C-alpha cells in the first residue's frame, strides 16, 4: 500500500493505458450496426459520367 501512495503517478499512467487498451478511445476499430452501414454509404464516391473521362489518343 505504501508503494502505491509513493508511486501514484505511475499507477495512474498504467491504469490509463490499460483502460485505453480495453475500451479504446474512439479511433479506428470495427464498427457494427446501423451507424456503420450509414457511414459506409456516405463514403462511396459516385462514378464520373462517361463524357468527362479522358479518352486515349488512339481512339
KOLDO-457183 format. One line per 5 residues: number of its first residue (from 1); their letters; for each residue x, y, z of N, C-alpha, C. Coordinates in Angstrom, 1 decimal, always signed. Atoms other than C-alpha are relative to their C-alpha. Example, Ala and Ser with C-alpha at 12.3 -4.5 7.8 and 13.67 -1.06 7.14 Angstrom:
BEGIN
1> as> +0.9:-1.2:+0.0:+12.3:-4.5:+7.8:+0.9:+1.2:+0.0 | -0.9:-1.1:+0.0:+13.7:-1.1:+7.1:-0.8:+1.1:+0.8
This chain:
BEGIN
1> xxxxx> +0.8:-1.2:+0.0:+0.0:+0.0:+0.0:+0.9:+1.3:+0.0 | -0.9:-1.2:-0.1:+2.9:+2.4:+0.8:+0.6:+0.2:-1.4 | -0.6:-0.1:+1.4:+4.4:+1.7:-2.7:-1.0:+0.8:-0.9 | +1.0:-0.7:+0.8:+1.1:+2.8:-4.3:-0.1:+1.5:+0.3 | +0.1:-1.4:-0.4:+1.0:+6.0:-2.3:+1.2:+0.8:-0.5
6> xxxxx> -1.2:-0.6:+0.4:+4.6:+6.8:-3.2:+0.1:+0.1:-1.6 | -0.1:+0.0:+1.5:+4.1:+6.0:-7.0:-1.3:+0.1:-0.6 | +1.3:-0.1:+0.5:+0.6:+7.1:-7.6:-0.1:+0.5:-1.5 | -0.1:-0.5:+1.4:+1.6:+8.8:-10.9:+0.2:-1.2:-0.9 | -0.2:+1.2:+0.7:+2.9:+5.5:-12.2:-1.2:-0.9:-0.1
11> xxxxx> +1.2:+0.8:-0.1:-0.2:+3.7:-11.1:-1.1:+0.6:-0.9 | +1.0:-0.8:+0.9:-2.4:+6.4:-12.9:+0.3:-0.3:-1.4 | -0.4:+0.2:+1.4:-0.4:+6.0:-16.1:-0.3:-1.4:-0.5 | +0.3:+1.4:+0.3:-0.6:+2.2:-16.1:-1.5:-0.2:-0.1 | +1.5:+0.1:+0.0:-4.3:+2.4:-15.3:-0.6:+0.6:-1.3
16> xxxxx> +0.5:-0.7:+1.3:-4.9:+4.8:-18.2:+0.3:-0.8:-1.2 | -0.4:+0.9:+1.1:-3.0:+2.6:-20.6:-0.9:-1.2:-0.1 | +0.9:+1.2:-0.1:-5.0:-0.4:-19.5:-1.4:+0.3:-0.5 | +1.4:-0.4:+0.4:-8.3:+1.5:-19.9:-0.1:+0.2:-1.5 | +0.0:-0.2:+1.4:-7.4:+2.6:-23.4:+0.1:-1.2:-0.8
21> xxxxx> -0.1:+1.2:+0.7:-6.4:-0.8:-24.4:-1.3:-0.8:+0.0 | +1.3:+0.8:-0.1:-9.6:-2.4:-23.1:-1.2:+0.7:-0.7 | +1.2:-0.6:+0.5:-12.1:+0.2:-24.1:+0.2:+0.9:-1.2 | -0.3:-0.8:+1.2:-10.4:+2.2:-26.9:-0.3:+1.5:+0.3 | +0.3:-1.4:-0.1:-10.6:+5.9:-27.4:-0.7:+0.6:-1.2
26> xxxxx> +0.8:-0.5:+1.1:-12.9:+6.2:-30.4:+0.6:+0.1:-1.3 | -0.6:+0.0:+1.3:-10.4:+5.9:-33.2:+0.2:-1.4:-0.5 | -0.2:+1.3:+0.6:-10.3:+3.1:-35.6:-0.9:-1.1:+0.5 | +0.8:+1.1:-0.6:-11.6:-0.3:-34.6:-1.1:-0.5:-1.0 | +1.0:+0.5:+0.8:-14.5:-2.3:-36.0:-1.3:+0.7:+0.4
31> xxxxx> +1.3:-0.6:-0.3:-17.9:-0.7:-36.3:-1.1:-0.9:-0.5 | +1.1:+0.9:+0.2:-21.1:-2.7:-36.2:-1.4:+0.7:+0.1 | +1.4:-0.6:-0.1:-24.8:-1.9:-36.7:-0.4:+1.0:-1.1 | +0.6:-1.0:+1.0:-26.8:+0.8:-38.5:+1.0:+1.1:-0.3 | -0.9:-1.2:+0.2:-24.3:+3.6:-38.0:+1.2:-0.4:-0.9
36> xxxxx> -1.1:+0.4:+0.9:-21.5:+1.6:-39.7:-0.5:+0.0:-1.4 | +0.5:+0.0:+1.3:-23.7:+1.0:-42.7:-0.2:+1.4:-0.6 | +0.3:-1.4:+0.5:-24.7:+4.6:-42.9:+1.3:+0.7:-0.3 | -1.3:-0.6:+0.2:-21.1:+5.8:-42.7:+0.6:-0.5:-1.3 | -0.6:+0.6:+1.2:-20.0:+3.3:-45.4:-0.7:+0.6:-1.2
41> xxxxx> +0.8:-0.5:+1.1:-22.8:+4.5:-47.7:+0.4:+1.5:-0.3 | -0.3:-1.4:+0.2:-21.8:+8.2:-47.2:+1.4:+0.1:-0.6 | -1.4:+0.0:+0.5:-18.1:+7.4:-48.1:+0.1:-0.4:-1.4 | -0.1:+0.5:+1.4:-18.9:+5.9:-51.5:+0.0:+1.2:-0.9 | -0.1:-1.0:+1.0:-17.8:+8.1:-54.4:-0.7:-0.4:-1.3
46> xxxxx> +0.7:+0.5:+1.2:-20.1:+8.0:-57.4:+0.9:+0.1:-1.2 | -0.8:+0.0:+1.2:-18.6:+7.2:-60.8:-0.2:+1.2:-0.8 | +0.0:-1.2:+0.8:-17.8:+10.0:-63.1:-0.8:-0.3:-1.3 | +0.7:+0.2:+1.2:-20.1:+10.4:-66.2:+1.0:-0.4:-1.1 | -0.9:+0.5:+1.1:-18.7:+8.8:-69.4:+0.6:+1.1:-0.8
51> xxxxx> -0.5:-1.1:+0.8:-18.3:+12.1:-71.2:+1.2:+0.8:+0.6 | -1.1:-0.7:-0.7:-15.8:+13.5:-68.6:+1.3:-0.8:+0.1 | -1.2:+0.8:-0.1:-13.4:+10.6:-68.8:+1.0:+0.3:-1.1 | -1.1:-0.3:+1.0:-10.1:+11.0:-70.6:+0.0:-1.1:-1.0 | +0.0:+0.9:+1.0:-10.1:+9.3:-73.9:+1.4:-0.2:-0.5
56> xxxx> -1.3:+0.2:+0.5:-6.9:+7.7:-75.2:+0.2:+0.6:-1.4 | -0.3:-0.7:+1.3:-5.2:+9.3:-78.2:-0.3:-0.9:-1.2 | +0.2:+0.9:+1.1:-5.6:+6.2:-80.3:-1.5:-0.1:-0.4 | +1.4:+0.2:+0.3:-9.4:+6.2:-80.1:-0.5:+1.1:-1.0
